[in-house]
């Protein structure tokens, strides 16, 4: 309920916050899920807000466990559809709790719900796509495997491109790729589940690379900014 109350407010806020707010590819999102939205992550707090405001479907966010510190934050974030992820760099002793995270994700996808995952696993204000972690692929294939590959989970890659890292009255371009149908990896998963995860992760990386501005050399960043302007 809280999610749907806040969504119109977030939508208006993002349109007012940015000078130019452009979305390409909304038609690539089918009417029904389950989906996994996989997006790059250049701005920690703004990225999930933008996606929640842009797509009409409700999304459950995967977020680092360190934001669930207090009783109030646990209550609030649970009602906003957030699921804690226990990262090794935050606390190695908590990583085993990710079994709960996977189970919750499988449950949501099994019910036709949608997830939002930032597969880089970290947010840095750089025009560069970081290493794509395998979590999104593992969740998608794991959910399909539990349901005999009958869920038809789709992974939809979203590229978020800021002119000035999400600052007030800057510009943002959101590109949405055509979905990856996870059930197409069924035979590969049956033969070698680890290779199937690697292949699907590579597919996610390729699609994100197609829709994000990625600068490998830091000295080229200023040139890219001028070209964008």
SULURHU-V517891 format. One record per helix or strand. SS is the DSSP state (alpha for helix, beta for strand). FROM is the first residue (numbers start at 1). LEN is the number of residues. Records with the same first field share a line. If there is no record, write none. Layout:
SS: FROM-LEN ; FROM-LEN
This chain:
alpha: 2-16 ; 26-3 ; 44-11 ; 65-3 ; 71-9 ; 92-19 ; 135-12 ; 182-10 ; 193-19 ; 218-11
beta: 20-5 ; 35-5 ; 60-5 ; 82-4 ; 115-3 ; 154-9 ; 171-6 ; 180-2
